[in-house]
Amino acid sequence: MEIILALGIGVLAGSGVWLLLRPRTFQVIIGLTLLSYAVNLFIFAMGRLRTGAPAILEVDRSGDLTHYADPLPQALILTAIVISFATTALFLVVLLVARGLTGTDHVDGAERES
Amino acid sequence: MSNATLLISLTILPFAGSLVAAFLPANARNIEAWLSGLIALSALILTTACYWSVTAGGVMRYEAQWLPTLGLNFILRMDGFAWLFAMLVTGIGLLVVLYARYYMSPQDPVPRFFSFFLAFMGAMLGVVLAGNLIQLVFFWELTGLFSFLLIGYWHHRAGARDGARMALTVTATGGLCLLAGMLILGHVVGSYDLDEVLAAGELIRSHALYLPALILILLGALTKSAQFPFHFWLPQAMVAPTPVSAYLHSATLVKAGVFLLARLWPALAGTDAWLWIVGMSGLVTFVLGAYLAIFQQDLKGLLAYSTISHLGLITLLLGLNTPLAAVAGIFHIINHATFKASLFMGAGIIDHETGTRDIRRLSGLYRFMPITATLAMVAAAAMAGVPLLNGFLSKEMFFAETIAAHDGSLVDQTLPLVATLAGMFSVAYSLRFIHETFFGPPAVALPRVPHEPPRWMRFPVELLVVACLVVGIIPELTVGPVLETAAYAVLGPALPQYNLAVWHGFTLPLLMSVAALLGGALIYRLLREHLLGGVEGPPLWRHLKSQHIFERVLVTVSWRWAGALKNLLGTRHLQVQLRLLVGTALIAALWSLYGRELAVDHTASPALDPAFALLWTVGATCAVGAACLAKYHRLAALILVGGAGLVTSITFVWLSAPDLALTQLLVEIVTTVLILLGLRWLPKRIEGIDSGARLRIRARRLGDLALALVAGSGLSLLAYAVMSRPAPSSISRFFLEHAYTEGGGTNVVNVILVDFRGFDTLGEITVLGIVALAVYALLRRFRPASDSIDIPEQQRLQNARDAAPPLRPPGTTLTDYLAIPAVIMQLMFPFIGVLAMFLLIRGHNLPGGGFIAGITMTVGLLLLYIAGGIRWVEARLHVRPVRWIAMGLLLAAGTGVGAWLFSYPFLTSYAAHAELPVIGRAPLASALLFDLGVFVLVVGAMALILLALAHQSIRSHRTPSAKATVTPPSAGET
């Protein structure tokens, strides 16, 4: 389990970083999305992997970590997913507007001379 | 009034007045003057009322906690010395306000003047009353800031702007040095409390950091007091209105430097370093300033250099390391403030009534303004050190100090001679000031016919000149107690015996005074011919233009070097920046591994679930595929990213995180729609056309690939290393234990979001709202690139098909094509709405909650738009996302504020359960209300973003060249 997820995180992050370094704005957006999956999963992994133990308590009981998955990374990631949607949207719009202004979709706002 | 009230109101009053003055009408000269005058008068009365608390070493203190964890408190502290300065600041401030009322012309925007003036007065009082080193520096910089605004008051003049900028650059740089010095000093003493610093003199002087601290603090003080070699800014500051000069350069701004020297005298003085740096700087300034003053052709310029010289004298006195000299220094601070303020005002009157300040043009003014002339003569005599005037007394004390042997060095032995020489220079420039302005033949061709100024404009000068006289004749009765109070506050029990009498008998100092008077007259006589030649500045020296040197240094440092550095190290290319960023992150990660090893626990269960492995094979393929295709095949890349997101979502549900899985899945849908909407505005890119794979590009790609591989495998390794070892104990326990018992919900993740960490969530939804508004604002004026303006190819084909016989309205192909799905989608809307509400309400106990419900609702809305089109939906439904954002934020914040009504802290939640008919037992936590706010905001924000982008497709767009005037409909209000 762990090793598969670790490899998956690595592939997502590697693809994300590769795209992040590309010259076209669309590539960077896709890269950021992939990177955010990787980072979210990485944070999630910090709470260790559990199957069949969602952090949903029984009524009138308090829980403990031996019976339930760690809820803290989950709470962190839940808002991170929503916020990353917002940043993706903002970035997308900025790049559309920038393309309108500069006429190019290069990240520098101008094609490279070379 | 108690001490605390006195000190606080003294500090706040000028700032409050400044605020009021700023908002009065532009032509309200009288009201402004009355207001400022009353403020200054009240401050003066308050200060006077403090006198009885500070005599004989008394100290008033007010202390309020500021940053107690750092040992920083806000301390107002007044002792005798601070009292003396507060008197000067408020007293002369009052007189200057009265003077300024008549000086400023009706065309000048007076609210600005008086507002800055009062704020400056407040900053100055803040410096004087500061009982904490950091606080002192803060107000110190504030004086610099407001003096900048005051000097540059007539900002339409280039000279005023330059002078103000130079003053700010020099004094603020000094101020930064001062801050560094104060930090060292506070570190040495272990406290920033002024009282503790003053009591720790021995410790400071013997500390290894004494010299750096001293040099830094002196850089602050000497720049402020315009001491050599930082003297050049002061003459440039003469472009300020004369009331400003009279205030800044007699009693306040430049005196702040010597104030600091005297203030820290007990803590820092008494060493050779102090003697040499402070003493030498003072001596050079004293002589040089006096010499340069003789050759000025501008009345205010002459006074400016004389100010520099007198400040040099005070600095020299404080630098001599003897208590008696320090007393003389403090005494001269008072005297200089009185005669210099009156002289500046006098020069201002001459300027105001004749229209010029040029000594070469002025002459014989005695005939036209005898009273002003007499007043100026008395003040100038005080400046020259003529007996029976206050300047004489402090100068005599100074001469006496120069004679007293100190260490027998060459400088020490020649000091009396140098002092006498500088005394001669001061006599010469004072004489010149009077003689060339008021005597000689009547001036011709002046811009205005000279006459006496208005009664009340002259009044401040009269008052100050009378003070010069009274102090000069009966010092013991007038200034005696004040001086003792101030000097005692600085020197403490070490206060030496001194005699303020006018007549000490025939002594050497008297001889020096006489020599200075006669010598000065002689110098003036000898130089007269040269001075009448009308050349500005002394021989040789005038070619050394310090402001030019200053400007050249400034240009070199802040322009050339900065530019060179930018060219050397900077880049405007995002790719290079990102490469550096990723590289730095990698190095930082490796750095922490240096010398250690990444302990991977291989004993952990290597259980491989084949299904999970298969899942991630798909996920990894999707990710790599998206990375390869993102350039030429955007749609394919987008779908592959969706695949990777789906795998992530399944992973979440697999690994016991149902809330995350739901959120991820829904966000995936919305993101895909969003980017699909954006794709329409991106340029076409066809594989093969621009892929001239040159060697450089290949090398770059190879480098990026290596970087990506290292980053990916590094993160992989790190994740595995962490997962393979047992979890440390964390605060998660707390949440699990208290989620139900205190939060009233069984879904711990949701309870954390809306209850335990509700404040974080409030912040996050605020960010979400802001982002949505930013997107909306950016798109309101959206101009697409010219090649994207035409409708897309597919739409063109469809429309062409519609237009071909048999004729159908445009868009029919689309509606026909999606007819059945559209009906289903429209029918789904109410069900999705119900589902969203269900997810919202159950969120506290089961997977769901505001975020998830909000996105669900947005998806429902999106389906409606996709099925019917924008026009169809908006003809039937009022979609007002901006209002939803506002309502959601208000609801969430309001729930938090509601806790205050029951006297609980912000966002405390209340949990209960109620038995409802039909539905049964339902949770009724106040957190549900908060979650409702989250829900409404998420719907609003997401809808606003998506609709704003969608609306671009039906807007008529202007091409960059053609200027159509079609106002497009906006998403927010439709």
Interface residues (C-beta under 8 A of the other chain):
Chain A: M1 E2 I3 I4 L5 A6 L7 G8 I9 G10 V11 L12 A13 G14 S15 G16 V17 W18 L19 L20 L21 R22 P23 R24 F26 Q27 I29 I30 G31 T33 L34 Y37 A38 N40 L41 F42 F44 A45 M46 G47 R48 L49 R50 T51 G52 A53 P54 A55 I56 L57 E58 V59 D60 R61 S62 G63 D64 L65 Y68 A69 D70 P71 L72 Q74 A75 I77 L78 T79 I81 V82 I83 S84 F85 A86 T87 T88 A89 L90 L92 V93 V94 L96 V97 R99 G100 L101 G103 T104 D105 V107 D108 S114
Chain B: R572 H573 L574 Q575 L578 R579 V582 A604 P606 A607 L608 D609 F612 A613 W616 G619 A620 A623 V624 A626 A627 A630 K631 R634 A637 L638 V641 A644 G645 V647 T648 T651 F652 W654 L655 S656 A657 P658 D659 L660 T663 Q664 V667 V670 T671 L674 I675 G678 W681 L682 P683 R685 R694 R696 I697 D704 L705 L707 A708 L709 A711 G712 S713 G714 L715 S716 L717 L718 A719 Y720 V722 M723 S724 A727 S730 I731 S732 R733 F735 L736 E737 H738 A739 Y740 T741 T746 N747 V748 V749 I752 L753 R757 D760 T761 E764 V767 L768 V771 A772 A774 V775 L778 L779 F782 R783 P784 A785 S786 S788 N845 L846 P847 F851 I855 V938 A941 M942 I945 A948 L949
